[in-house]
Amino acid sequence: MRPRYFPLAAFANILYLCQTYTLRSSVSWVVSSNDVVEDTDLSEEVAPALLVDGAGLWKQAYPSSNVLGDSAETPELVKPESDNVAQLSSRLFSYRLEKVKKSANSSPPPHQESARTARYIAHYSDWGHLATTSTQDKIKGLPFGNIFSVSDGPLDNSTGVIYFYVTPMDNSVADLKSNPYASLTFSEAEGEFCRQMLYDPEDPRCARLTLTGKMVEVTPEELTFAKEAMFSRHPVMAKWPVGHKWFFMKMDLIQVWLQDWVGGTSLIPLEDYFKATPF
């Protein structure tokens, strides 16, 4: 072969090999052929296995040494898990977005209406940042932040009371057993308003709300509504494995802090907060 054609031949060989193998990182996420499968009955026996078994949610595609070229052996492809398991693992922590639709009348209220703005943010936020006093050894007594999915009621029924669906396995829940007081922060940047207005999340015109209070377990009398509040906004929660001992909590408010414009912040009286409506 003439020397000037050698690079072309080498490139052709590389392309041929690329059709046979695809190198990945040593850990890859399992995704089913469909973005999200239809509702599947995740039984108590199946769901925990998906969480614990390495072949359920996470699996090793190639050993790192083979990817990095440290081994002379030809990497073996891992057999794909069955379609049933792949669909279950995909469904376990996901759901179709059209199942939860925002209200058509969900534009932010005027910033002058502070109490209504606070209720608007609390109602239309699907998640928030919860700050607790840590019980972890290295940071004991220091602030610890964590993300939680929340709801103050179904989209057509705002209460202003924030509900949670939590597990004792969570570090924040362990913190709350020692000190039940916490702060929950929302940002209007979660929605489309700040993006449309080109407001940075730290821009005071991109409203932020911090609710401070005591975290308590939901009583049996309130349990039905707590389920409706959380599961209507986060449908996948209803299928989370019962082995994690999920339970409902809510925040008994002490203070409502809001910044929704330049020139300072507002401490909204609880009476005004609960009288207001986000609609």
Backbone hydrogen bonds, N-H to C=O, Kabsch-Sander energy under -0.5 kcal/mol:
donor,donor_aa,acceptor,acceptor_aa,energy
5,Y,2,R,-1.8
6,F,2,R,-0.6
6,F,3,P,-1.3
9,A,5,Y,-2.0
10,A,6,F,-2.4
11,F,7,P,-2.3
12,A,8,L,-2.1
13,N,9,A,-2.0
14,I,10,A,-1.9
15,L,11,F,-2.2
16,Y,12,A,-2.0
17,L,13,N,-2.1
18,C,14,I,-2.1
19,Q,15,L,-0.9
19,Q,16,Y,-0.6
20,T,17,L,-1.4
21,Y,17,L,-2.1
28,S,59,K,-1.6
30,V,57,L,-1.3
42,L,40,T,-1.2
43,S,41,D,-1.3
47,A,43,S,-2.5
49,A,45,E,-0.6
50,L,46,V,-1.6
51,L,47,A,-1.4
52,V,48,P,-2.2
53,D,49,A,-2.6
56,G,53,D,-2.1
57,L,50,L,-1.0
57,L,53,D,-0.9
59,K,28,S,-1.1
61,A,59,K,-0.6
66,N,63,P,-0.7
67,V,63,P,-1.7
68,L,64,S,-2.5
69,G,66,N,-0.6
70,D,65,S,-3.1
71,S,65,S,-0.9
86,A,82,S,-2.5
87,Q,83,D,-2.4
88,L,84,N,-2.2
89,S,85,V,-2.8
90,S,86,A,-2.0
91,R,87,Q,-2.2
92,L,88,L,-1.7
93,F,89,S,-0.6
94,S,91,R,-1.2
99,K,96,R,-1.7
100,V,97,L,-1.7
101,K,99,K,-0.5
106,S,103,S,-0.5
106,S,104,A,-0.7
113,E,110,P,-1.8
114,S,112,Q,-1.5
117,T,113,E,-2.5
118,A,114,S,-2.5
119,R,115,A,-2.2
120,Y,116,R,-2.4
121,I,117,T,-2.5
122,A,118,A,-2.4
123,H,119,R,-2.2
124,Y,120,Y,-2.5
125,S,121,I,-1.0
128,G,148,F,-2.4
129,H,185,T,-2.4
130,L,128,G,-0.6
130,L,146,N,-3.3
131,A,129,H,-0.5
131,A,183,S,-3.3
132,T,130,L,-0.5
132,T,144,F,-2.8
134,S,132,T,-0.7
134,S,142,L,-3.1
139,I,136,Q,-0.6
140,K,137,D,-0.8
141,G,134,S,-2.9
142,L,139,I,-2.5
144,F,132,T,-2.3
146,N,130,L,-1.8
148,F,128,G,-2.5
150,V,126,D,-2.2
151,S,163,Y,-1.2
157,N,154,P,-2.4
159,T,152,D,-1.8
163,Y,151,S,-3.0
163,Y,161,V,-0.5
164,F,249,M,-3.0
165,Y,149,S,-0.5
166,V,247,F,-2.8
170,D,167,T,-1.9
174,A,170,D,-1.9
175,D,171,N,-2.0
176,L,172,S,-2.1
177,K,173,V,-1.3
178,S,174,A,-0.9
178,S,175,D,-0.8
179,N,175,D,-2.8
182,A,213,G,-2.4
183,S,131,A,-1.8
184,L,211,L,-3.3
185,T,129,H,-2.5
186,F,209,L,-3.1
188,E,207,A,-3.3
190,E,187,S,-1.9
191,G,188,E,-1.3
194,C,188,E,-0.6
196,Q,192,E,-2.8
197,M,193,F,-2.2
198,L,195,R,-0.9
199,Y,194,C,-3.0
203,D,200,D,-2.1
206,C,203,D,-2.4
207,A,205,R,-1.1
208,R,259,Q,-2.4
209,L,186,F,-2.1
210,T,257,W,-2.6
211,L,184,L,-3.1
212,T,255,Q,-2.4
213,G,182,A,-2.3
214,K,252,D,-2.3
215,M,180,P,-3.1
216,V,214,K,-0.5
216,V,250,K,-2.6
218,V,248,F,-2.2
222,E,219,T,-1.3
223,L,219,T,-0.7
223,L,220,P,-0.7
226,A,222,E,-2.1
227,K,223,L,-2.4
228,E,224,T,-2.1
229,A,225,F,-3.0
230,M,226,A,-2.5
231,F,227,K,-3.0
232,S,228,E,-1.7
233,R,229,A,-0.7
234,H,230,M,-2.5
237,M,234,H,-1.9
238,A,235,P,-1.4
239,K,236,V,-2.0
240,W,237,M,-1.7
244,H,241,P,-1.6
245,K,242,V,-2.2
247,F,166,V,-2.5
249,M,164,F,-1.8
250,K,216,V,-2.5
251,M,162,I,-1.6
252,D,214,K,-3.2
252,D,250,K,-0.6
253,L,251,M,-0.8
254,I,212,T,-3.3
255,Q,212,T,-2.0
257,W,210,T,-2.6
258,L,266,S,-2.6
259,Q,208,R,-2.3
266,S,258,L,-3.1
268,I,256,V,-2.2
268,I,266,S,-0.7
273,Y,269,P,-2.3
274,F,270,L,-2.5
275,K,271,E,-1.5
276,A,272,D,-1.6
